[in-house]
Amino acid sequence: MPQVPGLRSVYSKVGRLIYFGRMLDKIRLHASGKLPHDYVPLLGDEQFYTLDGRCCRFLGIRYADFRKKALQINADEEILEWAHENGIPRTDEECHVWNRFILKLGWRDERSEVLAERISDPIFKGKQIETIVDHIEYDEGRDPVAERAWEDV
């Protein structure tokens, strides 16, 4: 799938967290009818393994409440502050562990089979894809290996 205008990389940080800004983008794009159809089933926290669900559980907030705030407030940092105030306050160490956990999903864990299935498509042949995030980045036209995207996390 080509890069989606207005949808950040998983690596993009808001405050201390990767993925958070991407989740905001998905909510806003979906509300405006601009989120590709393939992304819609992955929205929310109802499915245990979705990144949205994992992020909401990490923050201790409900996706429905988060979605409402994301559509009311434009400032990403303000929404993150709301999440910290209304959920579980997280330390720098916990945020670091969150970031590293997300970046390694699919590498020798319960998501490995899903990753293998996703990268079986010939368009990924020759790509250094070891994690779910690698797959997302390559699928949207970014090269996390060439960009060494993990260095800024």
Protein Blocks (a to p, Z undefined) as FASTA:
>chain_A
ZZdehiacfklcghjbghklmmmmmmmmmmnopacfklmmmgcjkbmklmklmmmmmnop
afklmmmmmmmpmblklmmmmmmmmmccddfklmmmmmmmmmmgoiapaklmmmmmmmmp
mklgoiacfbfklmmmmmnopafklnommlmZZ
